Amino acid sequence: MAPTASTKVIASLAAVAALAATPGAAASVVRESAPPRHEYRVDTRPATGTFHCGDLRLKVTGGTETETTEGDLRNGIWRVAISRAFHHLTLAGSDGRTYRAFSVTAAWFVLDAPDFEHPRTGREMIVVVFRGGPDKSPGYLRENLVIRNGHETDTVTGPCDFG
């Protein structure tokens, strides 16, 4: 089963928490007069995931995911931007065919010290477009996650969904 939006956000923010946990970060957060901190991190890993488009099940069998996390800490507030690009995605279809996909994610979050795991506000947008099969494309999905004052709203549109 693919991660829910909440677990995807928590996984993304784990990178932010790791940036915040670097030596001296806690002291910087507590002192209002602390100098600003800027952190930047890039992580590339094998792509994973499952999807469904009607009766068709798709499982990622190849490709990579590169996640870039950039955070700015000022006066106890982390402003974070996260982007994910997927490269050379291949998927195995339940119909025995091989499919390709394009996917991109953009996200922005605001977190208040000392809680760097639960964003006050944020937005994550995911687009996945599938290619291949008898109709040239079984479909796409768009996910839009919005967090306002700690309340999360997650909307997925398109003929496909996370599996």
HELIX and SHEET records of a PDB file:
HELIX    1   1 ALA A    5  ALA A   20  1                                  16    
HELIX    2   2 ALA A   25  VAL A   30  1                                   6    
SHEET    1   A 4 ARG A  37  PRO A  46  0                                        
SHEET    2   A 4 LEU A  56  ARG A  74 -1                                        
SHEET    3   A 4 THR A  50  CYS A  53 -1                                        
SHEET    4   A 4 CYS A 160  PHE A 162 -1                                        
SHEET    1   B 7 ARG A  37  PRO A  46  0                                        
SHEET    2   B 7 LEU A  56  ARG A  74 -1                                        
SHEET    3   B 7 ILE A  77  GLY A  93 -1                                        
SHEET    4   B 7 THR A  98  ASP A 112 -1                                        
SHEET    5   B 7 THR A 121  ARG A 131 -1                                        
SHEET    6   B 7 TYR A 140  ARG A 148 -1                                        
SHEET    7   B 7 HIS A 151  THR A 157 -1                                        
END                                                                             
